[in-house]
Amino acid sequence: SHSFPTATSETQEQDVETVQKYLENYYNLKSDAKQVERQRNSDPVVEKLKQMQKFFGLKVTGKPDAETLNVMKQPRCGVPDMAQ
Amino acid sequence: FVLTQGNPQWEDTHLTYRIENYTPDLSRAAVDHAIEKAFQLWSSISPLTFTKVSEGQADIMISFVRGDHHDNSPFDGPGGNLAHAFQPGPRIGGDVHFDEDERWTNNFRDYNLYRVAAHELGHSLGLAHSTDIGALMYPNYIFSGDVQLSQDDISGIQAIYGPSQNPTQPTGPQTPQVCDSKLTFDAITTVRGEVMFFKDRFYMRTNPFYPEAELNFISLFWPHLPNGLQAAYEVADRDEVRFFKGNKYWAVKGQNVLYGYPKDIYRSFGFPRTVKNIDAAVSDEDTGKTYFFVANKCWRYDEYKQSMDAGYPKMIAEDFPGIGNKVDAVFQKDGNKFWAVRGIEGQAGYLRGIHTLGFPPTIRETEAVSGKEKKKTYFFVEDKYWRFDENSQSMEQGFPRIIADDFSG
């Protein structure tokens, strides 16, 4: 069938790294090592992810789905979206 | 728009700027020009003025740096973080840094310096990131060919510094709101099983995988199409969509604009020179007939014979009685149905049904699916709808009816 390609990608380790870095840079996520360990089930990351998804008008799931990762990988301004 | 936390702003509205160093990607003159244009965007809609100085400390210092450049915000190499700027204030306040690991251009190629500078200067003047995708202060890099402040940007900067000195207040484009009941459309077409709505620089689309409508720039898919399209239709068996603006049209296959376009509508379709533009177009997959709506007339073009059918143009009312004398957009979905959308700015509520796109539950599917003998075509105009019987080529008795009565919810 013909259809537009929609961005799909499985969440992989580097995606986890992408999410962590993005939320630290632009959404005030505190970046200490323990945080990384807990991020699979951690609240701060989920909350920050929801903030980011709401900001970009994405489905607010708190999960790093393909659409969210797609936005995170787009070139952008370095100023944070959420005030420090 | 969002103001930077704490509302920092420049006390003096007559500011200076200095370009400390230059990227080797562009000539000095091109860098000067891009930065000057970026400042002009903001000065044209506010009381702010900007004067370029070539030495000493200026209010806004501009530089190209890479990696860690000792301001606690290291750049990250190619891509990702392109530039940043500091809020109004002394010393580093207001300064703009561009990542020298990017390639800076003055055209479509990544990354357009003028476009990024316009955004960063918003920060230098006290704006934070906006969630409005049509605003320059939206955080992600989007270059749709032209750089213009949206109404969101203008409202933001005027909230800080007040209106511009111009006797007539300049305004910027608004980003369409998907659920705005006053929304009118430039064009609508099916595209490989989806339906895309076009308005100004944007497209909107829904499809079963994303419950919310998606709104983004037309240039995301077709960077070389103009903004402000006027009509569009799909020739499904050629896997081709044609977009119209003025007396020109473009043919695309997927995301590729076909070679040799734009072409003019006179030689390709046989329109007379008196036709300056197309309001709406739709092609019937079954018959290969394409209907063009121009003001109060409609033309029928045979895609197989590649010529206009005799007897056209006709008044719209002849082929589609009751539809009125102007159509904004029209598209075909699910076989023998045409949906015609007509809107006048300020008419509230008439489009209520259109953005459900899933058919309203009360349409009797068997009618729509049962094939030729039961052909019914539903036309929605403002808050009423008509049902047109294809076999008898006439409007059915008892119409128009009120949409809300029959399509409740």
Interface residues (C-beta under 8 A of the other chain):
Chain A: S1 H2 S3 F4 T6 N25 Y26 F55 F56 G57 K59 E67 V71 Q74 P75 R76 C77 G78 V79 D81 A83
Chain B: T4 Q5 S73 F75 G79 G80 N81 L82 A83 H84 A85 D99 D110 Y111 V116 H119 E120 H123 A128 H129 T131 I133 P139 N140 Y141 V191 R192 G193 E194 F209 Y210 P211 E212 L215 F221 D239 G254 Q255
